[in-house]
Amino acid sequence: MSGGPRLLPTLVALLAGCAAPGRDAPAAHEEAVPGAAIERSLRRAALDDDLAGRGAVRAWRCCGWPSVEDRRAVARAVELACLSYRVSGDAAWVDAARGWLELLRAGARDDRAAGLTVIALVRLHEVTGEAPLLREALAGGAALGDGAADGLVARVDRGLAALALFEVTGDPGWLALAREVAAGLPAGATDDEDCAAARLLLRLHAVDDDPRWRAAAERRLDRQVFVSAADGLARDELALAPLSIVVTGPPGDPMVDALLAAARRCYLPRGAVLRLPPGERYPDLGRAAAFLAGPDGWTSAPIEDPAALRGAVDAHLRE
């Protein structure tokens, strides 16, 4: 659905009206920023399910404007607005993400939201290319601490933040931290905790292609007792084959940066955007190129035009 011909004609306009600043607080039965429901609907909509697109609209409508005191909800809203931009292609969502980020910065420090705040900064940097956002994310990542006293959800946030920083910087230290966090996760005390852990494990599997992470995620989901949006989102990810974009090329080549910028604006239901040195895993073409990378070593032909990248991703997702 990402800009494709089956895009619901009114979806972008409806979504843009659902999460605007100044919304009243949700009713008592409503959840502020029901992230799993929104993300699951947007993912299905991106795979050309028009009914799911309407579900995304309903999910955004039922969430109120997050309170500045709930920094986890505000940080999640930034991330979801960036996801909505990737799915719809509507730059109004970037403006919405900026608004939520200002709200996030205005609140008092809350260590429980530290990991999600790093993720929010990285996601907005990815769709805008603004360097100050990345510097702020790196500073936040360095301040996350060792996580020894954190609960499971905070550890998952920390692992996902480390993965996000690895994806955008290529620094192997962040990948090593994500692996360390994932390997040390305790058993979840609730279904939602195990769902959160499973999502970290599945994202790590998509990044480094180690089947042990997927198997660990599957074991956690097998223990689920209740069906929830979080459970459905994690199971959707388990069923999807990973699809990542790998960019390679000579150091300092501006086309590498152009391909990375285009890749980071693409919607990947389960995958990452990675930069690798020439000749590592892919042939050194002597020029910049992007490859779609799937399971079992599958790769596409090289893509050298940034403008063609989104169409190639959309076509592959609809196969």
Residue pairs with C-beta under 8 A, 6 or more apart in sequence:
1 7
1 8
1 45
1 46
1 47
1 48
1 49
1 53
1 87
2 46
2 86
2 87
2 88
2 89
2 266
2 267
2 310
2 313
2 314
2 317
3 88
3 89
3 310
3 314
4 48
4 314
4 318
6 48
6 50
7 88
8 45
8 50
8 53
8 54
11 45
11 53
11 54
11 56
11 57
11 88
12 88
12 89
12 90
12 92
14 57
15 56
15 57
15 60
15 84
15 88
15 90
15 93
16 90
16 92
16 93
16 96
18 57
18 60
18 61
19 60
19 63
19 65
19 77
19 81
19 96
20 96
21 65
21 96
21 99
22 65
23 64
23 65
24 64
24 65
25 32
25 64
25 65
25 67
26 32
26 62
26 63
26 64
30 62
30 63
30 64
31 62
31 63
32 63
32 64
32 66
32 67
32 70
32 73
33 63
33 66
33 73
33 74
33 76
33 77
33 80
34 59
34 62
34 63
34 229
35 76
35 79
35 80
36 195
36 228
36 229
36 230
36 232
36 233
37 55
37 59
37 229
38 56
38 59
38 60
38 63
38 80
39 80
39 83
39 233
40 52
40 229
40 232
40 233
40 236
41 52
41 53
41 55
41 56
41 58
41 59
42 52
42 56
42 80
42 83
42 84
42 87
43 52
43 233
43 236
43 269
44 52
44 53
44 55
44 236
45 52
45 53
45 55
45 56
45 87
46 87
46 267
46 269
46 317
47 269
47 317
47 318
48 318
56 84
60 84
66 73
66 74
66 77
66 100
66 103
67 73
67 74
68 74
68 103
68 106
68 107
69 107
69 108
71 104
71 107
71 110
71 112
71 113
71 116
71 117
72 110
72 112
72 113
72 116
74 100
74 103
74 104
74 107
74 113
75 104
75 113
75 116
75 117
75 119
75 120
76 116
76 120
77 97
77 100
78 97
78 100
78 101
78 104
78 120
78 121
78 123
78 124
79 116
79 119
79 120
79 123
81 93
81 94
81 96
81 97
81 100
82 93
82 94
82 97
82 120
82 123
82 124
82 126
82 127
83 123
83 267
84 90
84 93
84 96
85 91
85 93
85 94
85 97
85 127
85 265
86 127
86 265
86 266
86 267
87 267
94 124
94 127
94 128
97 120
97 123
97 124
97 127
98 124
100 120
101 120
101 121
101 124
104 113
104 117
104 120
111 154
112 154
114 140
114 143
114 144
114 157
114 158
114 161
115 144
115 154
115 156
115 157
115 158
115 160
115 161
116 157
116 161
117 140
118 137
118 140
118 141
118 144
118 161
118 164
118 165
119 157
119 160
119 161
119 164
121 133
121 134
121 136
121 137
121 140
122 133
122 134
122 137
122 161
122 164
122 165
122 167
122 168
123 164
124 130
124 133
125 131
125 133
125 134
125 137
125 168
126 168
126 264
126 265
126 273
127 264
127 265
129 261
129 264
134 168
134 169
137 164
137 165
137 168
138 165
138 169
140 161
141 161
141 162
141 165
141 174
144 158
144 161
144 162
147 154
147 155
147 158
147 181
150 158
152 185
152 186
152 188
152 189
152 193
152 196
152 197
153 193
153 196
155 181
155 184
155 185
156 181
156 185
156 196
156 197
156 199
156 200
158 177
158 181
159 177
159 178
159 181
159 182
159 185
159 200
159 204
160 178
160 199
160 200
160 203
162 174
162 175
162 177
162 178
162 181
163 174
163 175
163 178
163 200
163 203
163 204
163 207
163 272
165 171
165 174
166 172
166 174
166 175
166 178
166 207
167 207
167 272
167 273
167 274
168 264
170 274
170 275
170 276
175 207
175 208
178 200
178 204
178 207
179 204
179 208
181 200
182 200
182 201
182 204
182 213
182 216
185 197
185 200
185 201
187 194
188 194
188 195
188 196
188 197
188 220
188 223
191 223
191 224
191 225
191 226
191 228
191 230
191 231
192 228
192 230
194 220
194 221
194 223
194 224
195 220
195 221
195 224
195 228
195 230
195 231
195 233
195 234
196 230
197 217
197 220
198 217
198 218
198 220
198 221
198 234
198 237
198 238
199 217
199 233
199 234
199 237
201 213
201 214
201 216
201 217
201 220
202 213
202 214
202 217
202 234
202 237
202 238
202 270
203 270
203 272
204 210
204 213
205 211
205 213
205 214
205 217
205 242
206 242
206 244
206 270
206 271
206 272
207 244
207 272
207 274
209 242
209 295
214 238
217 234
217 238
218 238
221 231
221 234
221 235
221 238
224 231
236 269
237 269
237 270
240 269
240 270
241 270
241 294
241 295
242 270
242 271
242 293
242 294
242 295
243 268
243 269
243 270
243 271
243 292
243 293
243 294
243 313
243 316
243 317
244 268
244 271
244 272
244 273
244 274
244 292
244 293
244 294
245 263
245 266
245 268
245 271
245 272
245 273
245 274
245 290
245 291
245 292
245 293
245 309
245 313
246 274
246 275
246 276
246 281
246 282
246 290
246 291
246 293
246 299
247 256
247 259
247 260
247 263
247 273
247 274
247 275
247 276
247 288
247 289
247 290
247 291
248 256
248 275
248 276
248 277
248 278
248 280
248 282
248 284
248 285
248 288
248 289
248 290
248 291
249 255
249 256
249 259
249 278
249 285
249 287
249 288
249 289
250 256
250 278
250 286
250 287
250 288
253 287
253 288
255 287
255 288
255 304
255 306
256 275
256 288
258 288
258 306
259 288
259 289
259 290
259 303
259 304
259 306
259 309
260 273
260 275
261 306
262 290
262 306
262 307
262 309
262 310
263 273
263 290
263 309
264 273
265 310
266 273
266 309
266 310
266 313
267 313
268 313
269 317
271 293
276 282
278 284
278 285
278 286
282 289
282 291
282 299
285 302
287 304
288 304
289 302
289 303
289 304
290 302
290 303
290 304
290 309
291 299
291 300
291 301
291 302
291 303
292 299
292 300
292 303
292 312
292 313
292 316
293 299
293 300
300 312
300 316
303 309
303 312
